């Protein structure tokens, strides 16, 4: 799965603008995460068509980067994420992003951006 990370101006209406660009291009946003700090804002997306989404956003002046993320399934219970994060951390894998994809049937799915995808895969 591919995650798109976008730096956006920290001002009202920017999320609407970004979503409209993707909507006009026929691209569905499947998961989203965003934050703003110190005058800078970032949005991370999982979309139906990552290559086309990146092209559409860059065409409109957005700076985008992509990363392959690890999709993990955890029991939806207290401590499940802590146990996984500890296992990754103890192995020297840095978790750089996390997006909740949904919870179904007592299991949560997360998209994790990590600095060592192969090592992380071997641990989950």
Secondary structure, 3 states (H helix, E strand, C coil): CEEEEEEECCCCCHHHHHHHHHHHCCCCEEEEEEEEECCEEEEEEEECCHHHHHHHHHHCCCEEEEEECEEEEEECCCCHHHHHHHHHHHCCCCEEEEEEEEEECCEEEEEEEECCHHHHHHHC
